[in-house]
Amino acid sequence: MDSNMDLSSLPNREKWLGDDCLIQLGGFWSFPQTVKPIKRVINHYNLLPSDVILVTVPKTGTTWLKSLLYSILNRSSKHKLVVEHPHELVPFLELQVFAEADESLVLVAPSNEPRLFATHIPYHLLTKTLDSSVCKVVYLTHNPKNTPVSLWHFVNKWNMEKLDQSLSLDEATCMFCRGVSPYGPYYDHVLGYRELSLKKPENVMFVTYEELLEDPNGYVQKLGDFLGCPFEEEGEVDEIVKNCSIEARHDAADSRRLRHPKARNAASLFYTATPALLPAARRHGDTNAATLLCSTAPQALVEQF
């Protein structure tokens, strides 16, 4: 992939929200401002065998699992979640670590600790990197009935000045089902990592948000085992689940805002879609969402959920 490619030479563009657009890169959709950082990740990120990478599609429970993974790997630093946001503790490769054009960037891990990163980049763009690595990858996905709803609310919340240009949920869902969404096509994104988890189960753990929500203690235990740091002390799992609950994260966010009143409101970072939102959308006239999502889902994903 040519890291010097002019963005205007990328042929496929889709208007997405207001004046915003998505650009197709390697068969997947991205915001224009993230195309070059994604290329820097592809070309310059040197994985270490001890690296841990959380991979998600936007708005599928990323912040929660960031909190859990950080707490599992850094049990002596659990109080950091009170003073620092999970996105600071577990930075995105393409949005933070490689956001600037610094190809000499050296990523240094604290002594005796694995590096923990997150990304939304599809497997198909990281094939060479991940296939040759023994690093640990945790992939989190969300029921496709809920993902576009959560994304739709999130985008509208951050773009209040563009509400008059906002897509309806039906319009956004139609685009989602055509594969046009940030880091989409969604189904290709999920299936890429699902197949990798079947091929390399010792290195890739595939988790659904619904499973995590139903049994957080059980999955924290499984994640500890998968990452090579099993729990031995009684009560550790319960404490991590409690400290990473949405209530605890809301309290931590409020505390950070009191200390840094000029910081932007982080409320929407904690927004989580629930199945109840889809019926609510129907009441507002968006009647086709569920039908479209179910009819376009590959059978492998229908069986997963």
C-alpha positions as a Markdown table, in Angstrom:
| # | Residue | x | y | z |
|---|---|---|---|---|
| 1 | Met | 0.0 | 0.0 | 0.0 |
| 2 | Asp | 1.4 | 3.4 | -1.0 |
| 3 | Ser | 1.7 | 5.5 | 2.1 |
| 4 | Asn | 2.2 | 8.6 | 0.0 |
| 5 | Met | -1.1 | 8.2 | -1.9 |
| 6 | Asp | -3.1 | 11.4 | -2.4 |
| 7 | Leu | -6.5 | 11.0 | -0.7 |
| 8 | Ser | -8.1 | 12.6 | -3.8 |
| 9 | Ser | -6.9 | 9.6 | -5.8 |
| 10 | Leu | -9.1 | 7.2 | -3.7 |
| 11 | Pro | -12.1 | 6.6 | -6.0 |
| 12 | Asn | -14.8 | 5.6 | -3.7 |
| 13 | Arg | -16.5 | 8.2 | -1.5 |
| 14 | Glu | -19.9 | 8.2 | 0.2 |
| 15 | Lys | -21.6 | 11.1 | 1.9 |
| 16 | Trp | -22.4 | 10.0 | 5.4 |
| 17 | Leu | -23.5 | 12.7 | 7.7 |
| 18 | Gly | -23.9 | 16.4 | 6.8 |
| 19 | Asp | -20.7 | 17.5 | 5.1 |
| 20 | Asp | -18.9 | 14.4 | 6.3 |
| 21 | Cys | -17.9 | 11.6 | 4.0 |
| 22 | Leu | -16.4 | 8.1 | 4.2 |
| 23 | Ile | -13.6 | 7.0 | 1.9 |
| 24 | Gln | -13.0 | 3.4 | 0.9 |
| 25 | Leu | -9.6 | 2.0 | 1.7 |
| 26 | Gly | -8.8 | -1.6 | 0.9 |
| 27 | Gly | -12.5 | -2.4 | 0.6 |
| 28 | Phe | -13.4 | -0.8 | 3.9 |
| 29 | Trp | -14.8 | 2.6 | 4.8 |
| 30 | Ser | -12.9 | 5.2 | 6.8 |
| 31 | Phe | -13.1 | 8.9 | 7.6 |
| 32 | Pro | -10.7 | 10.9 | 5.5 |
| 33 | Gln | -8.7 | 12.0 | 8.5 |
| 34 | Thr | -7.9 | 8.4 | 9.5 |
| 35 | Val | -6.8 | 7.1 | 6.2 |
| 36 | Lys | -3.2 | 8.2 | 6.6 |
| 37 | Pro | -2.9 | 7.1 | 10.2 |
| 38 | Ile | -4.3 | 3.6 | 9.2 |
| 39 | Lys | -1.6 | 3.4 | 6.6 |
| 40 | Arg | 1.0 | 4.3 | 9.2 |
| 41 | Val | -0.2 | 1.5 | 11.4 |
| 42 | Ile | -0.1 | -1.0 | 8.5 |
| 43 | Asn | 3.4 | 0.1 | 7.5 |
| 44 | His | 5.1 | 1.0 | 10.8 |
| 45 | Tyr | 3.6 | -0.8 | 13.7 |
| 46 | Asn | 6.0 | -3.4 | 14.9 |
| 47 | Leu | 4.1 | -5.9 | 17.0 |
| 48 | Leu | 5.8 | -7.4 | 20.0 |
| 49 | Pro | 4.9 | -11.0 | 20.9 |
| 50 | Ser | 3.6 | -9.7 | 24.3 |
| 51 | Asp | 1.3 | -7.0 | 22.8 |
| 52 | Val | -2.4 | -7.2 | 23.5 |
| 53 | Ile | -4.8 | -5.7 | 21.0 |
| 54 | Leu | -8.5 | -5.0 | 21.5 |
| 55 | Val | -10.3 | -4.9 | 18.2 |
| 56 | Thr | -13.9 | -3.6 | 17.8 |
| 57 | Val | -16.2 | -1.9 | 15.4 |
| 58 | Pro | -17.2 | 1.6 | 16.7 |
| 59 | Lys | -19.9 | 1.6 | 19.4 |
| 60 | Thr | -19.9 | -2.1 | 20.3 |
| 61 | Gly | -18.7 | -1.8 | 24.0 |
| 62 | Thr | -15.1 | -0.7 | 23.4 |
| 63 | Thr | -14.8 | 1.6 | 26.5 |
| 64 | Trp | -16.1 | -1.1 | 28.8 |
| 65 | Leu | -13.7 | -3.8 | 27.6 |
| 66 | Lys | -10.8 | -1.3 | 27.6 |
| 67 | Ser | -11.5 | -0.8 | 31.3 |
| 68 | Leu | -11.7 | -4.5 | 31.9 |
| 69 | Leu | -8.6 | -5.4 | 30.0 |
| 70 | Tyr | -6.5 | -2.6 | 31.6 |
| 71 | Ser | -7.7 | -3.8 | 35.0 |
| 72 | Ile | -6.9 | -7.4 | 34.3 |
| 73 | Leu | -3.4 | -6.6 | 33.1 |
| 74 | Asn | -2.6 | -3.9 | 35.7 |
| 75 | Arg | -4.1 | -5.0 | 39.0 |
| 76 | Ser | -1.7 | -2.8 | 41.0 |
| 77 | Ser | -2.9 | 0.3 | 39.1 |
| 78 | Lys | -6.6 | -0.2 | 39.3 |
| 79 | His | -7.2 | 3.3 | 40.7 |
| 80 | Lys | -5.9 | 4.9 | 37.4 |
| 81 | Leu | -9.4 | 4.4 | 36.0 |
| 82 | Val | -10.6 | 7.1 | 38.4 |
| 83 | Val | -8.2 | 9.7 | 37.2 |
| 84 | Glu | -7.6 | 8.7 | 33.5 |
| 85 | His | -10.1 | 7.8 | 30.8 |
| 86 | Pro | -9.9 | 4.2 | 29.4 |
| 87 | His | -9.1 | 5.8 | 26.0 |
| 88 | Glu | -5.9 | 7.3 | 27.5 |
| 89 | Leu | -4.9 | 4.1 | 29.2 |
| 90 | Val | -5.6 | 1.9 | 26.2 |
| 91 | Pro | -4.9 | 4.2 | 23.2 |
| 92 | Phe | -6.2 | 3.6 | 19.7 |
| 93 | Leu | -3.4 | 2.8 | 17.2 |
| 94 | Glu | -4.9 | 4.8 | 14.3 |
| 95 | Leu | -6.6 | 7.5 | 16.3 |
| 96 | Gln | -3.8 | 8.3 | 18.9 |
| 97 | Val | -0.6 | 6.3 | 18.7 |
| 98 | Phe | -0.1 | 6.8 | 14.9 |
| 99 | Ala | -2.2 | 9.9 | 14.5 |
| 100 | Glu | 0.8 | 12.1 | 13.7 |
| 101 | Ala | 3.2 | 11.5 | 10.9 |
| 102 | Asp | 6.1 | 10.3 | 13.0 |
| 103 | Glu | 7.5 | 7.2 | 11.4 |
| 104 | Ser | 10.3 | 7.0 | 14.0 |
| 105 | Leu | 7.8 | 6.6 | 16.8 |
| 106 | Val | 9.0 | 4.1 | 19.4 |
| 107 | Leu | 6.3 | 2.5 | 21.5 |
| 108 | Val | 7.7 | 1.7 | 24.9 |
| 109 | Ala | 5.9 | -0.5 | 27.4 |
| 110 | Pro | 6.3 | -0.1 | 31.2 |
| 111 | Ser | 8.8 | -2.5 | 32.7 |
| 112 | Asn | 7.6 | -6.1 | 32.7 |
| 113 | Glu | 4.2 | -5.1 | 31.3 |
| 114 | Pro | 2.6 | -5.9 | 27.9 |
| 115 | Arg | 1.6 | -3.1 | 25.7 |
| 116 | Leu | -2.2 | -2.7 | 25.4 |
| 117 | Phe | -3.7 | -1.0 | 22.4 |
| 118 | Ala | -7.0 | -0.8 | 20.7 |
| 119 | Thr | -8.0 | -0.5 | 17.0 |
| 120 | His | -11.0 | -0.5 | 14.7 |
| 121 | Ile | -8.9 | -1.6 | 11.7 |
| 122 | Pro | -10.3 | -4.6 | 9.8 |
| 123 | Tyr | -8.3 | -7.9 | 9.8 |
| 124 | His | -8.1 | -7.7 | 6.0 |
| 125 | Leu | -5.9 | -4.7 | 6.3 |
| 126 | Leu | -3.7 | -6.2 | 9.0 |
| 127 | Thr | -3.4 | -9.7 | 7.6 |
| 128 | Lys | 0.4 | -9.8 | 7.2 |
| 129 | Thr | 0.9 | -8.2 | 10.6 |
| 130 | Leu | -1.4 | -10.5 | 12.6 |
| 131 | Asp | -0.9 | -13.7 | 10.8 |
| 132 | Ser | 2.8 | -13.7 | 11.6 |
| 133 | Ser | 2.4 | -12.6 | 15.2 |
| 134 | Val | 1.8 | -14.5 | 18.4 |
| 135 | Cys | 0.4 | -11.4 | 20.2 |
| 136 | Lys | -3.0 | -11.7 | 21.9 |
| 137 | Val | -6.0 | -10.2 | 20.1 |
| 138 | Val | -9.4 | -9.8 | 21.8 |
| 139 | Tyr | -12.2 | -9.1 | 19.4 |
| 140 | Leu | -15.5 | -7.7 | 20.7 |
| 141 | Thr | -18.7 | -7.4 | 18.6 |
| 142 | His | -22.3 | -6.5 | 19.2 |
| 143 | Asn | -25.5 | -7.8 | 17.9 |
| 144 | Pro | -26.0 | -6.2 | 14.5 |
| 145 | Lys | -29.5 | -5.2 | 15.4 |
| 146 | Asn | -28.1 | -2.9 | 18.0 |
| 147 | Thr | -24.8 | -1.7 | 16.5 |
| 148 | Pro | -26.2 | 0.9 | 14.0 |
| 149 | Val | -28.6 | 2.2 | 16.5 |
| 150 | Ser | -25.9 | 2.9 | 19.0 |
| 151 | Leu | -23.7 | 4.4 | 16.3 |
| 152 | Trp | -26.6 | 6.6 | 15.1 |
| 153 | His | -27.3 | 8.0 | 18.5 |
| 154 | Phe | -23.5 | 8.5 | 19.2 |
| 155 | Val | -23.0 | 10.5 | 15.9 |
| 156 | Asn | -26.0 | 12.6 | 16.5 |
| 157 | Lys | -25.0 | 13.4 | 20.0 |
| 158 | Trp | -21.5 | 14.6 | 18.8 |
| 159 | Asn | -22.9 | 16.5 | 15.9 |
| 160 | Met | -25.7 | 18.7 | 17.4 |
| 161 | Glu | -24.9 | 21.5 | 15.0 |
| 162 | Lys | -25.7 | 19.2 | 12.1 |
| 163 | Leu | -29.0 | 17.7 | 13.3 |
| 164 | Asp | -30.9 | 19.3 | 10.4 |
| 165 | Gln | -28.6 | 17.3 | 8.1 |
| 166 | Ser | -28.8 | 14.1 | 10.1 |
| 167 | Leu | -29.7 | 10.8 | 8.6 |
| 168 | Ser | -32.8 | 9.1 | 9.9 |
| 169 | Leu | -32.3 | 5.7 | 11.5 |
| 170 | Asp | -33.8 | 4.0 | 8.5 |
| 171 | Glu | -31.3 | 5.8 | 6.1 |
| 172 | Ala | -28.4 | 5.1 | 8.4 |
| 173 | Thr | -29.5 | 1.4 | 8.6 |
| 174 | Cys | -29.8 | 1.1 | 4.8 |
| 175 | Met | -26.2 | 2.4 | 4.5 |
| 176 | Phe | -25.0 | 0.1 | 7.3 |
| 177 | Cys | -26.6 | -2.9 | 5.4 |
| 178 | Arg | -24.9 | -1.8 | 2.2 |
| 179 | Gly | -21.7 | -1.9 | 4.2 |
| 180 | Val | -21.3 | 1.9 | 4.4 |
| 181 | Ser | -20.4 | 2.7 | 8.0 |
| 182 | Pro | -17.1 | 3.6 | 9.7 |
| 183 | Tyr | -14.7 | 0.7 | 9.3 |
| 184 | Gly | -17.5 | -1.2 | 7.5 |
| 185 | Pro | -18.7 | -3.4 | 5.9 |
| 186 | Tyr | -19.6 | -4.5 | 9.4 |
| 187 | Tyr | -20.2 | -8.1 | 8.5 |
| 188 | Asp | -16.9 | -8.4 | 6.7 |
| 189 | His | -15.2 | -6.8 | 9.7 |
| 190 | Val | -16.7 | -9.3 | 12.2 |
| 191 | Leu | -16.3 | -12.4 | 10.0 |
| 192 | Gly | -12.6 | -11.6 | 9.3 |
| 193 | Tyr | -11.8 | -11.7 | 13.0 |
| 194 | Arg | -14.2 | -14.6 | 13.7 |
| 195 | Glu | -12.4 | -16.7 | 11.1 |
| 196 | Leu | -9.0 | -15.7 | 12.6 |
| 197 | Ser | -10.2 | -16.8 | 16.0 |
| 198 | Leu | -11.1 | -20.2 | 14.7 |
| 199 | Lys | -7.7 | -20.5 | 13.0 |
| 200 | Lys | -5.7 | -19.2 | 15.9 |
| 201 | Pro | -7.7 | -19.8 | 19.1 |
| 202 | Glu | -4.7 | -19.6 | 21.3 |
| 203 | Asn | -4.0 | -16.0 | 20.1 |
| 204 | Val | -7.4 | -14.6 | 19.2 |
| 205 | Met | -10.4 | -14.5 | 21.6 |
| 206 | Phe | -13.8 | -13.7 | 20.0 |
| 207 | Val | -16.4 | -12.2 | 22.5 |
| 208 | Thr | -19.9 | -10.8 | 22.0 |
| 209 | Tyr | -21.1 | -7.8 | 24.0 |
| 210 | Glu | -24.2 | -9.9 | 24.9 |
| 211 | Glu | -22.1 | -12.7 | 26.4 |
| 212 | Leu | -20.0 | -10.2 | 28.3 |
| 213 | Leu | -23.1 | -8.4 | 29.6 |
| 214 | Glu | -24.7 | -11.7 | 30.7 |
| 215 | Asp | -21.7 | -13.1 | 32.5 |
| 216 | Pro | -19.1 | -10.4 | 33.2 |
| 217 | Asn | -17.4 | -12.3 | 36.0 |
| 218 | Gly | -17.1 | -15.4 | 33.9 |
| 219 | Tyr | -15.6 | -13.5 | 31.0 |
| 220 | Val | -13.1 | -11.6 | 33.1 |
| 221 | Gln | -11.9 | -15.0 | 34.4 |
| 222 | Lys | -11.6 | -16.3 | 30.8 |
| 223 | Leu | -9.8 | -13.1 | 29.7 |
| 224 | Gly | -7.3 | -13.5 | 32.6 |
| 225 | Asp | -6.6 | -17.1 | 31.5 |
| 226 | Phe | -6.4 | -16.2 | 27.8 |
| 227 | Leu | -3.9 | -13.3 | 28.5 |
| 228 | Gly | -1.7 | -15.5 | 30.7 |
| 229 | Cys | -2.5 | -13.8 | 34.0 |
| 230 | Pro | -5.1 | -16.0 | 35.8 |
| 231 | Phe | -6.8 | -14.9 | 39.0 |
| 232 | Glu | -5.6 | -16.5 | 42.2 |
| 233 | Glu | -6.9 | -14.2 | 44.9 |
| 234 | Glu | -10.5 | -14.4 | 46.0 |
| 235 | Gly | -12.6 | -11.4 | 45.2 |
| 236 | Glu | -10.3 | -10.0 | 42.5 |
| 237 | Val | -12.7 | -10.7 | 39.7 |
| 238 | Asp | -15.7 | -9.2 | 41.6 |
| 239 | Glu | -13.6 | -6.0 | 42.3 |
| 240 | Ile | -12.6 | -5.5 | 38.7 |
| 241 | Val | -16.2 | -6.0 | 37.4 |
| 242 | Lys | -17.5 | -3.5 | 40.0 |
| 243 | Asn | -14.8 | -0.9 | 39.3 |
| 244 | Cys | -15.4 | -1.2 | 35.5 |
| 245 | Ser | -19.2 | -1.1 | 35.7 |
| 246 | Ile | -21.0 | 1.7 | 33.9 |
| 247 | Glu | -22.0 | 3.3 | 37.2 |
| 248 | Ala | -18.3 | 3.4 | 38.3 |
| 249 | Arg | -17.2 | 4.8 | 35.0 |
| 250 | His | -19.9 | 7.5 | 35.1 |
| 251 | Asp | -18.7 | 8.4 | 38.6 |
| 252 | Ala | -15.1 | 8.5 | 37.4 |
| 253 | Ala | -16.1 | 10.7 | 34.4 |
| 254 | Asp | -17.8 | 13.1 | 36.8 |
| 255 | Ser | -14.7 | 13.2 | 39.0 |
| 256 | Arg | -12.5 | 14.0 | 36.0 |
| 257 | Arg | -14.8 | 16.8 | 34.8 |
| 258 | Leu | -14.7 | 18.4 | 38.3 |
| 259 | Arg | -10.9 | 18.4 | 38.2 |
| 260 | His | -10.8 | 19.5 | 34.5 |
| 261 | Pro | -13.9 | 21.7 | 34.0 |
| 262 | Lys | -12.8 | 22.8 | 30.6 |
| 263 | Ala | -12.5 | 19.3 | 29.2 |
| 264 | Arg | -15.2 | 18.3 | 26.7 |
| 265 | Asn | -18.2 | 16.4 | 28.0 |
| 266 | Ala | -17.4 | 12.7 | 27.8 |
| 267 | Ala | -21.0 | 11.5 | 28.4 |
| 268 | Ser | -21.5 | 10.0 | 25.0 |
| 269 | Leu | -18.4 | 7.9 | 25.4 |
| 270 | Phe | -20.4 | 5.9 | 27.9 |
| 271 | Tyr | -23.5 | 5.6 | 25.7 |
| 272 | Thr | -24.6 | 2.0 | 25.3 |
| 273 | Ala | -27.4 | 0.8 | 23.0 |
| 274 | Thr | -29.8 | -1.7 | 24.4 |
| 275 | Pro | -32.3 | -3.9 | 22.5 |
| 276 | Ala | -35.0 | -1.5 | 23.8 |
| 277 | Leu | -33.8 | 1.2 | 21.5 |
| 278 | Leu | -34.9 | -0.6 | 18.3 |
| 279 | Pro | -38.6 | -0.7 | 19.3 |
| 280 | Ala | -38.2 | 3.0 | 20.3 |
| 281 | Ala | -36.9 | 3.7 | 16.9 |
| 282 | Arg | -39.9 | 2.0 | 15.4 |
| 283 | Arg | -42.1 | 4.3 | 17.4 |
| 284 | His | -40.4 | 7.2 | 15.7 |
| 285 | Gly | -41.2 | 5.9 | 12.3 |
| 286 | Asp | -38.0 | 3.9 | 11.5 |
| 287 | Thr | -39.8 | 0.6 | 10.8 |
| 288 | Asn | -37.4 | -1.1 | 8.4 |
| 289 | Ala | -34.3 | -1.3 | 10.6 |
| 290 | Ala | -34.8 | -4.7 | 12.1 |
| 291 | Thr | -35.9 | -6.3 | 8.9 |
| 292 | Leu | -33.0 | -4.9 | 6.9 |
| 293 | Leu | -30.4 | -5.9 | 9.5 |
| 294 | Cys | -31.7 | -9.5 | 9.8 |
| 295 | Ser | -32.1 | -10.0 | 6.1 |
| 296 | Thr | -28.6 | -8.9 | 5.2 |
| 297 | Ala | -26.7 | -10.7 | 8.0 |
| 298 | Pro | -24.6 | -13.7 | 6.9 |
| 299 | Gln | -25.8 | -17.0 | 8.3 |
| 300 | Ala | -22.6 | -17.4 | 10.3 |
| 301 | Leu | -23.4 | -14.2 | 12.3 |
| 302 | Val | -27.1 | -15.1 | 12.6 |
| 303 | Glu | -26.0 | -18.3 | 14.3 |
| 304 | Gln | -23.6 | -16.4 | 16.5 |
| 305 | Phe | -26.3 | -14.2 | 18.0 |
